Amino acid sequence: MNVLNFPERKRNHDPLVMVTCYDFTMAAIVADSDVDLILVGDSAAMVVHGHDSTLPVDVDDMATHVRAVKRGAPDKFIVADLPFLSCRKGLGPAMEAVEVLMKAGASAVKIEGIRGQEELVRHIVDSGVPVMGHLGLTPQSVNQLGGFRVQGRSEDERERLKREALDCQAAGCFALVLECVPESLAGEITESLDVVTIGIGAGKDTDGQVLVLQDLLGLSSNFRPKFVRRYLDGRALVLDALDRFAEDVRNEAFPAEAERYAG
Ligand code: KIV
């Protein structure tokens, strides 16, 4: 998969499948799956590092995750999130952040929001780096948005998001993530664009879907929004394995003879 394949997927109504991934072990599994592309999201701050927002991760943290994912899934298309404020400090620092993530192994970068960033997106694209946009619930703006809540419910917000989606496309984004917006709005935006949309909590009418890997594997204990489908009860399976290991150690059933080195 490369950046040129996205338009034909939209034309052919062939939905794109994206998951987040942050580490080598899981990336190696995703590498063997039918998933199209990987997002090294700044959700790493919450999912991997246990923060209550995406704000605390920086470019170096993201680069560490990108390098690990690239080692595990060298042939997948990897999108790396530009973390909080990394592209709001002027063109120079923004391009340095882009450079770090691309040299770490990303195939593209993702930027939240478009207002005030149109020129920057154009410059990144003109520099040879594909940019994925991200509108709707943009978690880096959680303090401005007053929490993690559905966006685009009022007529004003709908119009603004529709305009911003066109602005993302005009600035050169090859794809657009739509997060937590009403299905009808995501559908209208998807119709209005030539570039692909990838939804999370945005209904069925986008050109693709993305989920956080730990959510779809059922590994997160306290995060169950209605848009997540759990394909595995991962937490229960891991807990069971850990408890059986603990039991075997306490009963001296582990290690067995075949698990020991003689001599
Ligand atoms: O960081 C992330 O995981 C994301 C997805 C929710 C789209 O941006």
Residues whose N, C-alpha, C, O or C-beta is under 5 A from the ligand:
A	BS01	KIV	T20 G41 D42 S43 V177 I200
